[in-house]
Amino acid sequence: MSSKNRSMPSLNSDEAAEDFVATADLTRYDLSGFKPMRFEIEPKAAALNMRLPASLLETDVAQTR
């Protein structure tokens, strides 16, 4: 019998997940259903915020159709 027989509990908040990870022995849980996930953590070099008149925006949308 495998020692990884427990299913993951339902965690309804970040705090509950943090408490679970801090106190649980994760080697006793079946994590085979988990999928790798990538996070974009690189800081952005610049931000752009544009305000356009509605007429210009509508003209641009009409031209792309």
mmCIF file as Biopython writes it, N, C-alpha, C and O atoms, coordinates in Angstrom:
data_model
#
loop_
_atom_site.group_PDB
_atom_site.id
_atom_site.type_symbol
_atom_site.label_atom_id
_atom_site.label_alt_id
_atom_site.label_comp_id
_atom_site.label_asym_id
_atom_site.label_entity_id
_atom_site.label_seq_id
_atom_site.pdbx_PDB_ins_code
_atom_site.Cartn_x
_atom_site.Cartn_y
_atom_site.Cartn_z
_atom_site.occupancy
_atom_site.B_iso_or_equiv
_atom_site.auth_seq_id
_atom_site.auth_asym_id
_atom_site.pdbx_PDB_model_num
ATOM 1   N N  . MET A ? 1  ? 0.843   -1.200 0.000   1.0 0.0 1  A 1 
ATOM 2   C CA . MET A ? 1  ? 0.000   0.000  0.000   1.0 0.0 1  A 1 
ATOM 3   C C  . MET A ? 1  ? 0.876   1.247  0.000   1.0 0.0 1  A 1 
ATOM 4   O O  . MET A ? 1  ? 1.848   1.325  0.751   1.0 0.0 1  A 1 
ATOM 5   N N  . SER A ? 2  ? 0.542   2.201  -0.822  1.0 0.0 2  A 1 
ATOM 6   C CA . SER A ? 2  ? 1.313   3.434  -0.942  1.0 0.0 2  A 1 
ATOM 7   C C  . SER A ? 2  ? 1.068   4.332  0.253   1.0 0.0 2  A 1 
ATOM 8   O O  . SER A ? 2  ? -0.037  4.376  0.794   1.0 0.0 2  A 1 
ATOM 9   N N  . SER A ? 3  ? 2.111   5.051  0.664   1.0 0.0 3  A 1 
ATOM 10  C CA . SER A ? 3  ? 1.944   5.990  1.770   1.0 0.0 3  A 1 
ATOM 11  C C  . SER A ? 3  ? 1.288   7.283  1.308   1.0 0.0 3  A 1 
ATOM 12  O O  . SER A ? 3  ? 0.920   8.124  2.128   1.0 0.0 3  A 1 
ATOM 13  N N  . LYS A ? 4  ? 1.140   7.444  -0.019  1.0 0.0 4  A 1 
ATOM 14  C CA . LYS A ? 4  ? 0.510   8.653  -0.559  1.0 0.0 4  A 1 
ATOM 15  C C  . LYS A ? 4  ? -0.956  8.372  -0.833  1.0 0.0 4  A 1 
ATOM 16  O O  . LYS A ? 4  ? -1.373  8.338  -1.991  1.0 0.0 4  A 1 
ATOM 17  N N  . ASN A ? 5  ? -1.732  8.172  0.199   1.0 0.0 5  A 1 
ATOM 18  C CA . ASN A ? 5  ? -3.124  7.800  0.008   1.0 0.0 5  A 1 
ATOM 19  C C  . ASN A ? 5  ? -4.109  8.897  0.389   1.0 0.0 5  A 1 
ATOM 20  O O  . ASN A ? 5  ? -5.314  8.725  0.201   1.0 0.0 5  A 1 
ATOM 21  N N  . ARG A ? 6  ? -3.647  9.980  0.901   1.0 0.0 6  A 1 
ATOM 22  C CA . ARG A ? 6  ? -4.560  11.054 1.298   1.0 0.0 6  A 1 
ATOM 23  C C  . ARG A ? 6  ? -4.830  11.981 0.123   1.0 0.0 6  A 1 
ATOM 24  O O  . ARG A ? 6  ? -3.931  12.286 -0.661  1.0 0.0 6  A 1 
ATOM 25  N N  . SER A ? 7  ? -6.072  12.423 0.009   1.0 0.0 7  A 1 
ATOM 26  C CA . SER A ? 7  ? -6.382  13.425 -1.010  1.0 0.0 7  A 1 
ATOM 27  C C  . SER A ? 7  ? -6.225  14.803 -0.388  1.0 0.0 7  A 1 
ATOM 28  O O  . SER A ? 7  ? -6.306  14.968 0.829   1.0 0.0 7  A 1 
ATOM 29  N N  . MET A ? 8  ? -6.002  15.774 -1.236  1.0 0.0 8  A 1 
ATOM 30  C CA . MET A ? 8  ? -5.797  17.144 -0.758  1.0 0.0 8  A 1 
ATOM 31  C C  . MET A ? 8  ? -7.096  17.709 -0.209  1.0 0.0 8  A 1 
ATOM 32  O O  . MET A ? 8  ? -8.157  17.509 -0.800  1.0 0.0 8  A 1 
ATOM 33  N N  . PRO A ? 9  ? -7.025  18.410 0.908   1.0 0.0 9  A 1 
ATOM 34  C CA . PRO A ? 9  ? -8.234  19.054 1.434   1.0 0.0 9  A 1 
ATOM 35  C C  . PRO A ? 9  ? -8.602  20.277 0.605   1.0 0.0 9  A 1 
ATOM 36  O O  . PRO A ? 9  ? -7.771  20.820 -0.123  1.0 0.0 9  A 1 
ATOM 37  N N  . SER A ? 10 ? -9.827  20.695 0.718   1.0 0.0 10 A 1 
ATOM 38  C CA . SER A ? 10 ? -10.276 21.904 0.033   1.0 0.0 10 A 1 
ATOM 39  C C  . SER A ? 10 ? -9.819  23.108 0.853   1.0 0.0 10 A 1 
ATOM 40  O O  . SER A ? 10 ? -10.137 23.219 2.037   1.0 0.0 10 A 1 
ATOM 41  N N  . LEU A ? 11 ? -9.076  24.000 0.221   1.0 0.0 11 A 1 
ATOM 42  C CA . LEU A ? 11 ? -8.546  25.183 0.900   1.0 0.0 11 A 1 
ATOM 43  C C  . LEU A ? 11 ? -9.197  26.407 0.284   1.0 0.0 11 A 1 
ATOM 44  O O  . LEU A ? 11 ? -9.004  26.689 -0.898  1.0 0.0 11 A 1 
ATOM 45  N N  . ASN A ? 12 ? -9.953  27.123 1.067   1.0 0.0 12 A 1 
ATOM 46  C CA . ASN A ? 12 ? -10.788 28.212 0.553   1.0 0.0 12 A 1 
ATOM 47  C C  . ASN A ? 12 ? -10.154 29.591 0.613   1.0 0.0 12 A 1 
ATOM 48  O O  . ASN A ? 12 ? -10.775 30.572 0.203   1.0 0.0 12 A 1 
ATOM 49  N N  . SER A ? 13 ? -8.939  29.683 1.113   1.0 0.0 13 A 1 
ATOM 50  C CA . SER A ? 13 ? -8.295  30.993 1.176   1.0 0.0 13 A 1 
ATOM 51  C C  . SER A ? 13 ? -6.783  30.815 1.128   1.0 0.0 13 A 1 
ATOM 52  O O  . SER A ? 13 ? -6.270  29.722 1.367   1.0 0.0 13 A 1 
ATOM 53  N N  . ASP A ? 14 ? -6.082  31.885 0.820   1.0 0.0 14 A 1 
ATOM 54  C CA . ASP A ? 14 ? -4.622  31.854 0.820   1.0 0.0 14 A 1 
ATOM 55  C C  . ASP A ? 14 ? -4.107  31.530 2.220   1.0 0.0 14 A 1 
ATOM 56  O O  . ASP A ? 14 ? -3.138  30.785 2.371   1.0 0.0 14 A 1 
ATOM 57  N N  . GLU A ? 15 ? -4.745  32.082 3.230   1.0 0.0 15 A 1 
ATOM 58  C CA . GLU A ? 15 ? -4.327  31.846 4.611   1.0 0.0 15 A 1 
ATOM 59  C C  . GLU A ? 15 ? -4.461  30.363 4.968   1.0 0.0 15 A 1 
ATOM 60  O O  . GLU A ? 15 ? -3.573  29.796 5.603   1.0 0.0 15 A 1 
ATOM 61  N N  . ALA A ? 16 ? -5.566  29.736 4.561   1.0 0.0 16 A 1 
ATOM 62  C CA . ALA A ? 16 ? -5.762  28.318 4.833   1.0 0.0 16 A 1 
ATOM 63  C C  . ALA A ? 16 ? -4.699  27.487 4.118   1.0 0.0 16 A 1 
ATOM 64  O O  . ALA A ? 16 ? -4.185  26.521 4.682   1.0 0.0 16 A 1 
ATOM 65  N N  . ALA A ? 17 ? -4.366  27.857 2.884   1.0 0.0 17 A 1 
ATOM 66  C CA . ALA A ? 17 ? -3.334  27.138 2.129   1.0 0.0 17 A 1 
ATOM 67  C C  . ALA A ? 17 ? -1.975  27.308 2.793   1.0 0.0 17 A 1 
ATOM 68  O O  . ALA A ? 17 ? -1.221  26.341 2.901   1.0 0.0 17 A 1 
ATOM 69  N N  . GLU A ? 18 ? -1.648  28.508 3.238   1.0 0.0 18 A 1 
ATOM 70  C CA . GLU A ? 18 ? -0.375  28.753 3.908   1.0 0.0 18 A 1 
ATOM 71  C C  . GLU A ? 18 ? -0.274  27.944 5.192   1.0 0.0 18 A 1 
ATOM 72  O O  . GLU A ? 18 ? 0.769   27.354 5.473   1.0 0.0 18 A 1 
ATOM 73  N N  . ASP A ? 19 ? -1.355  27.910 5.978   1.0 0.0 19 A 1 
ATOM 74  C CA . ASP A ? 19 ? -1.363  27.130 7.217   1.0 0.0 19 A 1 
ATOM 75  C C  . ASP A ? 19 ? -1.197  25.645 6.930   1.0 0.0 19 A 1 
ATOM 76  O O  . ASP A ? 19 ? -0.459  24.956 7.635   1.0 0.0 19 A 1 
ATOM 77  N N  . PHE A ? 20 ? -1.872  25.151 5.908   1.0 0.0 20 A 1 
ATOM 78  C CA . PHE A ? 20 ? -1.788  23.740 5.553   1.0 0.0 20 A 1 
ATOM 79  C C  . PHE A ? 20 ? -0.364  23.369 5.148   1.0 0.0 20 A 1 
ATOM 80  O O  . PHE A ? 20 ? 0.178   22.373 5.628   1.0 0.0 20 A 1 
ATOM 81  N N  . VAL A ? 21 ? 0.244   24.164 4.268   1.0 0.0 21 A 1 
ATOM 82  C CA . VAL A ? 21 ? 1.592   23.859 3.787   1.0 0.0 21 A 1 
ATOM 83  C C  . VAL A ? 21 ? 2.606   23.952 4.932   1.0 0.0 21 A 1 
ATOM 84  O O  . VAL A ? 21 ? 3.569   23.186 4.974   1.0 0.0 21 A 1 
ATOM 85  N N  . ALA A ? 22 ? 2.392   24.872 5.840   1.0 0.0 22 A 1 
ATOM 86  C CA . ALA A ? 22 ? 3.325   25.047 6.952   1.0 0.0 22 A 1 
ATOM 87  C C  . ALA A ? 22 ? 3.266   23.889 7.947   1.0 0.0 22 A 1 
ATOM 88  O O  . ALA A ? 22 ? 4.258   23.600 8.616   1.0 0.0 22 A 1 
ATOM 89  N N  . THR A ? 23 ? 2.114   23.226 8.051   1.0 0.0 23 A 1 
ATOM 90  C CA . THR A ? 23 ? 1.961   22.212 9.091   1.0 0.0 23 A 1 
ATOM 91  C C  . THR A ? 23 ? 1.839   20.783 8.566   1.0 0.0 23 A 1 
ATOM 92  O O  . THR A ? 23 ? 2.061   19.842 9.328   1.0 0.0 23 A 1 
ATOM 93  N N  . ALA A ? 24 ? 1.499   20.588 7.304   1.0 0.0 24 A 1 
ATOM 94  C CA . ALA A ? 24 ? 1.249   19.247 6.776   1.0 0.0 24 A 1 
ATOM 95  C C  . ALA A ? 24 ? 2.525   18.589 6.261   1.0 0.0 24 A 1 
ATOM 96  O O  . ALA A ? 24 ? 3.453   19.270 5.826   1.0 0.0 24 A 1 
ATOM 97  N N  . ASP A ? 25 ? 2.560   17.274 6.314   1.0 0.0 25 A 1 
ATOM 98  C CA . ASP A ? 25 ? 3.626   16.499 5.692   1.0 0.0 25 A 1 
ATOM 99  C C  . ASP A ? 25 ? 3.156   16.168 4.279   1.0 0.0 25 A 1 
ATOM 100 O O  . ASP A ? 25 ? 2.388   15.225 4.084   1.0 0.0 25 A 1 
ATOM 101 N N  . LEU A ? 26 ? 3.610   16.934 3.299   1.0 0.0 26 A 1 
ATOM 102 C CA . LEU A ? 26 ? 3.118   16.800 1.932   1.0 0.0 26 A 1 
ATOM 103 C C  . LEU A ? 26 ? 3.521   15.483 1.285   1.0 0.0 26 A 1 
ATOM 104 O O  . LEU A ? 26 ? 2.954   15.114 0.256   1.0 0.0 26 A 1 
ATOM 105 N N  . THR A ? 27 ? 4.478   14.767 1.851   1.0 0.0 27 A 1 
ATOM 106 C CA . THR A ? 27 ? 4.851   13.466 1.293   1.0 0.0 27 A 1 
ATOM 107 C C  . THR A ? 27 ? 3.752   12.430 1.508   1.0 0.0 27 A 1 
ATOM 108 O O  . THR A ? 27 ? 3.780   11.368 0.886   1.0 0.0 27 A 1 
ATOM 109 N N  . ARG A ? 28 ? 2.806   12.714 2.360   1.0 0.0 28 A 1 
ATOM 110 C CA . ARG A ? 28 ? 1.709   11.776 2.626   1.0 0.0 28 A 1 
ATOM 111 C C  . ARG A ? 28 ? 0.501   11.998 1.707   1.0 0.0 28 A 1 
ATOM 112 O O  . ARG A ? 28 ? -0.495  11.282 1.811   1.0 0.0 28 A 1 
ATOM 113 N N  . TYR A ? 29 ? 0.587   12.970 0.825   1.0 0.0 29 A 1 
ATOM 114 C CA . TYR A ? 29 ? -0.537  13.302 -0.054  1.0 0.0 29 A 1 
ATOM 115 C C  . TYR A ? 29 ? -0.227  12.918 -1.486  1.0 0.0 29 A 1 
ATOM 116 O O  . TYR A ? 29 ? 0.924   12.963 -1.922  1.0 0.0 29 A 1 
ATOM 117 N N  . ASP A ? 30 ? -1.256  12.544 -2.205  1.0 0.0 30 A 1 
ATOM 118 C CA . ASP A ? 30 ? -1.130  12.205 -3.624  1.0 0.0 30 A 1 
ATOM 119 C C  . ASP A ? 30 ? -1.184  13.496 -4.432  1.0 0.0 30 A 1 
ATOM 120 O O  . ASP A ? 30 ? -2.248  14.099 -4.573  1.0 0.0 30 A 1 
ATOM 121 N N  . LEU A ? 31 ? -0.057  13.914 -4.952  1.0 0.0 31 A 1 
ATOM 122 C CA . LEU A ? 31 ? 0.035   15.156 -5.723  1.0 0.0 31 A 1 
ATOM 123 C C  . LEU A ? 31 ? 0.105   14.882 -7.223  1.0 0.0 31 A 1 
ATOM 124 O O  . LEU A ? 31 ? 0.437   15.777 -8.001  1.0 0.0 31 A 1 
ATOM 125 N N  . SER A ? 32 ? -0.204  13.649 -7.635  1.0 0.0 32 A 1 
ATOM 126 C CA . SER A ? 32 ? -0.070  13.277 -9.042  1.0 0.0 32 A 1 
ATOM 127 C C  . SER A ? 32 ? -1.045  14.026 -9.948  1.0 0.0 32 A 1 
ATOM 128 O O  . SER A ? 32 ? -0.787  14.142 -11.146 1.0 0.0 32 A 1 
ATOM 129 N N  . GLY A ? 33 ? -2.143  14.532 -9.421  1.0 0.0 33 A 1 
ATOM 130 C CA . GLY A ? 33 ? -3.108  15.274 -10.227 1.0 0.0 33 A 1 
ATOM 131 C C  . GLY A ? 33 ? -2.730  16.735 -10.434 1.0 0.0 33 A 1 
ATOM 132 O O  . GLY A ? 33 ? -3.383  17.439 -11.205 1.0 0.0 33 A 1 
ATOM 133 N N  . PHE A ? 34 ? -1.704  17.190 -9.768  1.0 0.0 34 A 1 
ATOM 134 C CA . PHE A ? 34 ? -1.285  18.577 -9.901  1.0 0.0 34 A 1 
ATOM 135 C C  . PHE A ? 34 ? -0.576  18.787 -11.229 1.0 0.0 34 A 1 
ATOM 136 O O  . PHE A ? 34 ? 0.092   17.885 -11.733 1.0 0.0 34 A 1 
ATOM 137 N N  . LYS A ? 35 ? -0.723  19.971 -11.788 1.0 0.0 35 A 1 
ATOM 138 C CA . LYS A ? 35 ? -0.076  20.323 -13.047 1.0 0.0 35 A 1 
ATOM 139 C C  . LYS A ? 35 ? 0.887   21.486 -12.802 1.0 0.0 35 A 1 
ATOM 140 O O  . LYS A ? 35 ? 0.596   22.375 -12.002 1.0 0.0 35 A 1 
ATOM 141 N N  . PRO A ? 36 ? 2.033   21.481 -13.490 1.0 0.0 36 A 1 
ATOM 142 C CA . PRO A ? 36 ? 2.968   22.603 -13.340 1.0 0.0 36 A 1 
ATOM 143 C C  . PRO A ? 36 ? 2.305   23.915 -13.783 1.0 0.0 36 A 1 
ATOM 144 O O  . PRO A ? 36 ? 1.485   23.936 -14.701 1.0 0.0 36 A 1 
ATOM 145 N N  . MET A ? 37 ? 2.675   24.983 -13.117 1.0 0.0 37 A 1 
ATOM 146 C CA . MET A ? 37 ? 2.099   26.282 -13.440 1.0 0.0 37 A 1 
ATOM 147 C C  . MET A ? 37 ? 3.221   27.308 -13.468 1.0 0.0 37 A 1 
ATOM 148 O O  . MET A ? 37 ? 4.083   27.329 -12.590 1.0 0.0 37 A 1 
ATOM 149 N N  . ARG A ? 38 ? 3.199   28.152 -14.482 1.0 0.0 38 A 1 
ATOM 150 C CA . ARG A ? 38 ? 4.208   29.200 -14.591 1.0 0.0 38 A 1 
ATOM 151 C C  . ARG A ? 38 ? 3.614   30.520 -14.122 1.0 0.0 38 A 1 
ATOM 152 O O  . ARG A ? 38 ? 2.445   30.820 -14.367 1.0 0.0 38 A 1 
ATOM 153 N N  . PHE A ? 39 ? 4.438   31.293 -13.450 1.0 0.0 39 A 1 
ATOM 154 C CA . PHE A ? 39 ? 4.056   32.623 -13.011 1.0 0.0 39 A 1 
ATOM 155 C C  . PHE A ? 39 ? 5.001   33.621 -13.641 1.0 0.0 39 A 1 
ATOM 156 O O  . PHE A ? 39 ? 6.210   33.396 -13.703 1.0 0.0 39 A 1 
ATOM 157 N N  . GLU A ? 40 ? 4.452   34.708 -14.101 1.0 0.0 40 A 1 
ATOM 158 C CA . GLU A ? 40 ? 5.279   35.765 -14.670 1.0 0.0 40 A 1 
ATOM 159 C C  . GLU A ? 40 ? 5.657   36.697 -13.527 1.0 0.0 40 A 1 
ATOM 160 O O  . GLU A ? 40 ? 4.829   37.462 -13.031 1.0 0.0 40 A 1 
ATOM 161 N N  . ILE A ? 41 ? 6.907   36.622 -13.120 1.0 0.0 41 A 1 
ATOM 162 C CA . ILE A ? 41 ? 7.330   37.408 -11.959 1.0 0.0 41 A 1 
ATOM 163 C C  . ILE A ? 41 ? 8.370   38.462 -12.305 1.0 0.0 41 A 1 
ATOM 164 O O  . ILE A ? 41 ? 8.833   39.198 -11.433 1.0 0.0 41 A 1 
ATOM 165 N N  . GLU A ? 42 ? 8.735   38.533 -13.577 1.0 0.0 42 A 1 
ATOM 166 C CA . GLU A ? 42 ? 9.720   39.523 -13.986 1.0 0.0 42 A 1 
ATOM 167 C C  . GLU A ? 42 ? 9.104   40.920 -13.912 1.0 0.0 42 A 1 
ATOM 168 O O  . GLU A ? 42 ? 8.006   41.134 -14.425 1.0 0.0 42 A 1 
ATOM 169 N N  . PRO A ? 43 ? 9.788   41.862 -13.289 1.0 0.0 43 A 1 
ATOM 170 C CA . PRO A ? 43 ? 9.240   43.218 -13.230 1.0 0.0 43 A 1 
ATOM 171 C C  . PRO A ? 43 ? 9.168   43.843 -14.622 1.0 0.0 43 A 1 
ATOM 172 O O  . PRO A ? 43 ? 10.018  43.588 -15.475 1.0 0.0 43 A 1 
ATOM 173 N N  . LYS A ? 44 ? 8.180   44.632 -14.830 1.0 0.0 44 A 1 
ATOM 174 C CA . LYS A ? 44 ? 7.989   45.306 -16.118 1.0 0.0 44 A 1 
ATOM 175 C C  . LYS A ? 44 ? 8.859   46.546 -16.186 1.0 0.0 44 A 1 
ATOM 176 O O  . LYS A ? 44 ? 9.049   47.247 -15.192 1.0 0.0 44 A 1 
ATOM 177 N N  . ALA A ? 45 ? 9.383   46.804 -17.372 1.0 0.0 45 A 1 
ATOM 178 C CA . ALA A ? 45 ? 10.269  47.952 -17.565 1.0 0.0 45 A 1 
ATOM 179 C C  . ALA A ? 45 ? 9.486   49.244 -17.758 1.0 0.0 45 A 1 
ATOM 180 O O  . ALA A ? 45 ? 9.989   50.326 -17.455 1.0 0.0 45 A 1 
ATOM 181 N N  . ALA A ? 46 ? 8.247   49.139 -18.265 1.0 0.0 46 A 1 
ATOM 182 C CA . ALA A ? 46 ? 7.479   50.350 -18.535 1.0 0.0 46 A 1 
ATOM 183 C C  . ALA A ? 46 ? 5.992   50.025 -18.525 1.0 0.0 46 A 1 
ATOM 184 O O  . ALA A ? 46 ? 5.584   48.871 -18.659 1.0 0.0 46 A 1 
ATOM 185 N N  . ALA A ? 47 ? 5.207   51.062 -18.365 1.0 0.0 47 A 1 
ATOM 186 C CA . ALA A ? 47 ? 3.754   50.929 -18.424 1.0 0.0 47 A 1 
ATOM 187 C C  . ALA A ? 47 ? 3.227   51.965 -19.406 1.0 0.0 47 A 1 
ATOM 188 O O  . ALA A ? 47 ? 3.822   53.025 -19.593 1.0 0.0 47 A 1 
ATOM 189 N N  . LEU A ? 48 ? 2.113   51.643 -20.021 1.0 0.0 48 A 1 
ATOM 190 C CA . LEU A ? 48 ? 1.530   52.543 -21.005 1.0 0.0 48 A 1 
ATOM 191 C C  . LEU A ? 48 ? 0.048   52.699 -20.706 1.0 0.0 48 A 1 
ATOM 192 O O  . LEU A ? 48 ? -0.675  51.716 -20.546 1.0 0.0 48 A 1 
ATOM 193 N N  . ASN A ? 49 ? -0.385  53.926 -20.636 1.0 0.0 49 A 1 
ATOM 194 C CA . ASN A ? 49 ? -1.786  54.218 -20.395 1.0 0.0 49 A 1 
ATOM 195 C C  . ASN A ? 49 ? -2.202  55.271 -21.422 1.0 0.0 49 A 1 
ATOM 196 O O  . ASN A ? 49 ? -1.673  56.383 -21.428 1.0 0.0 49 A 1 
ATOM 197 N N  . MET A ? 50 ? -3.154  54.915 -22.290 1.0 0.0 50 A 1 
ATOM 198 C CA . MET A ? 50 ? -3.566  55.851 -23.333 1.0 0.0 50 A 1 
ATOM 199 C C  . MET A ? 50 ? -5.038  56.177 -23.191 1.0 0.0 50 A 1 
ATOM 200 O O  . MET A ? 50 ? -5.861  55.309 -22.899 1.0 0.0 50 A 1 
ATOM 201 N N  . ARG A ? 51 ? -5.348  57.418 -23.400 1.0 0.0 51 A 1 
ATOM 202 C CA . ARG A ? 51 ? -6.742  57.866 -23.433 1.0 0.0 51 A 1 
ATOM 203 C C  . ARG A ? 51 ? -7.017  58.375 -24.830 1.0 0.0 51 A 1 
ATOM 204 O O  . ARG A ? 51 ? -6.336  59.276 -25.320 1.0 0.0 51 A 1 
ATOM 205 N N  . LEU A ? 52 ? -8.020  57.792 -25.473 1.0 0.0 52 A 1 
ATOM 206 C CA . LEU A ? 52 ? -8.364  58.163 -26.841 1.0 0.0 52 A 1 
ATOM 207 C C  . LEU A ? 52 ? -9.794  58.651 -26.897 1.0 0.0 52 A 1 
ATOM 208 O O  . LEU A ? 52 ? -10.646 58.185 -26.140 1.0 0.0 52 A 1 
ATOM 209 N N  . PRO A ? 53 ? -10.066 59.597 -27.798 1.0 0.0 53 A 1 
ATOM 210 C CA . PRO A ? 53 ? -11.462 59.991 -28.001 1.0 0.0 53 A 1 
ATOM 211 C C  . PRO A ? 53 ? -12.209 58.816 -28.635 1.0 0.0 53 A 1 
ATOM 212 O O  . PRO A ? 53 ? -11.632 58.065 -29.421 1.0 0.0 53 A 1 
ATOM 213 N N  . ALA A ? 54 ? -13.466 58.660 -28.302 1.0 0.0 54 A 1 
ATOM 214 C CA . ALA A ? 54 ? -14.279 57.552 -28.800 1.0 0.0 54 A 1 
ATOM 215 C C  . ALA A ? 54 ? -14.296 57.514 -30.324 1.0 0.0 54 A 1 
ATOM 216 O O  . ALA A ? 54 ? -14.279 56.432 -30.911 1.0 0.0 54 A 1 
ATOM 217 N N  . SER A ? 55 ? -14.329 58.687 -30.980 1.0 0.0 55 A 1 
ATOM 218 C CA . SER A ? 55 ? -14.374 58.710 -32.444 1.0 0.0 55 A 1 
ATOM 219 C C  . SER A ? 55 ? -13.114 58.082 -33.050 1.0 0.0 55 A 1 
ATOM 220 O O  . SER A ? 55 ? -13.205 57.386 -34.061 1.0 0.0 55 A 1 
ATOM 221 N N  . LEU A ? 56 ? -11.969 58.311 -32.464 1.0 0.0 56 A 1 
ATOM 222 C CA . LEU A ? 56 ? -10.733 57.721 -32.959 1.0 0.0 56 A 1 
ATOM 223 C C  . LEU A ? 56 ? -10.730 56.211 -32.729 1.0 0.0 56 A 1 
ATOM 224 O O  . LEU A ? 56 ? -10.309 55.453 -33.603 1.0 0.0 56 A 1 
ATOM 225 N N  . LEU A ? 57 ? -11.181 55.782 -31.594 1.0 0.0 57 A 1 
ATOM 226 C CA . LEU A ? 57 ? -11.246 54.368 -31.289 1.0 0.0 57 A 1 
ATOM 227 C C  . LEU A ? 57 ? -12.213 53.652 -32.228 1.0 0.0 57 A 1 
ATOM 228 O O  . LEU A ? 57 ? -11.904 52.572 -32.732 1.0 0.0 57 A 1 
ATOM 229 N N  . GLU A ? 58 ? -13.361 54.239 -32.462 1.0 0.0 58 A 1 
ATOM 230 C CA . GLU A ? 58 ? -14.359 53.634 -33.360 1.0 0.0 58 A 1 
ATOM 231 C C  . GLU A ? 58 ? -13.821 53.561 -34.787 1.0 0.0 58 A 1 
ATOM 232 O O  . GLU A ? 58 ? -14.078 52.580 -35.484 1.0 0.0 58 A 1 
ATOM 233 N N  . THR A ? 59 ? -13.091 54.560 -35.231 1.0 0.0 59 A 1 
ATOM 234 C CA . THR A ? 59 ? -12.518 54.555 -36.571 1.0 0.0 59 A 1 
ATOM 235 C C  . THR A ? 59 ? -11.505 53.435 -36.694 1.0 0.0 59 A 1 
ATOM 236 O O  . THR A ? 59 ? -11.481 52.735 -37.706 1.0 0.0 59 A 1 
ATOM 237 N N  . ASP A ? 60 ? -10.671 53.251 -35.686 1.0 0.0 60 A 1 
ATOM 238 C CA . ASP A ? 60 ? -9.653  52.212 -35.709 1.0 0.0 60 A 1 
ATOM 239 C C  . ASP A ? 60 ? -10.303 50.829 -35.726 1.0 0.0 60 A 1 
ATOM 240 O O  . ASP A ? 60 ? -9.857  49.962 -36.477 1.0 0.0 60 A 1 
ATOM 241 N N  . VAL A ? 61 ? -11.320 50.603 -34.942 1.0 0.0 61 A 1 
ATOM 242 C CA . VAL A ? 61 ? -12.007 49.318 -34.904 1.0 0.0 61 A 1 
ATOM 243 C C  . VAL A ? 61 ? -12.675 49.038 -36.241 1.0 0.0 61 A 1 
ATOM 244 O O  . VAL A ? 61 ? -12.633 47.906 -36.724 1.0 0.0 61 A 1 
ATOM 245 N N  . ALA A ? 62 ? -13.284 50.036 -36.842 1.0 0.0 62 A 1 
ATOM 246 C CA . ALA A ? 62 ? -13.971 49.852 -38.127 1.0 0.0 62 A 1 
ATOM 247 C C  . ALA A ? 62 ? -12.972 49.493 -39.224 1.0 0.0 62 A 1 
ATOM 248 O O  . ALA A ? 62 ? -13.307 48.721 -40.123 1.0 0.0 62 A 1 
ATOM 249 N N  . GLN A ? 63 ? -11.778 50.024 -39.175 1.0 0.0 63 A 1 
ATOM 250 C CA . GLN A ? 63 ? -10.766 49.759 -40.211 1.0 0.0 63 A 1 
ATOM 251 C C  . GLN A ? 63 ? -10.187 48.363 -40.109 1.0 0.0 63 A 1 
ATOM 252 O O  . GLN A ? 63 ? -9.728  47.816 -41.112 1.0 0.0 63 A 1 
ATOM 253 N N  . THR A ? 64 ? -10.195 47.769 -38.920 1.0 0.0 64 A 1 
ATOM 254 C CA . THR A ? 64 ? -9.590  46.442 -38.739 1.0 0.0 64 A 1 
ATOM 255 C C  . THR A ? 64 ? -10.559 45.315 -39.098 1.0 0.0 64 A 1 
ATOM 256 O O  . THR A ? 64 ? -10.143 44.159 -39.178 1.0 0.0 64 A 1 
ATOM 257 N N  . ARG A ? 65 ? -11.815 45.618 -39.313 1.0 0.0 65 A 1 
ATOM 258 C CA . ARG A ? 65 ? -12.797 44.567 -39.642 1.0 0.0 65 A 1 
ATOM 259 C C  . ARG A ? 65 ? -12.810 44.235 -41.086 1.0 0.0 65 A 1 
ATOM 260 O O  . ARG A ? 65 ? -13.578 43.375 -41.515 1.0 0.0 65 A 1 
#
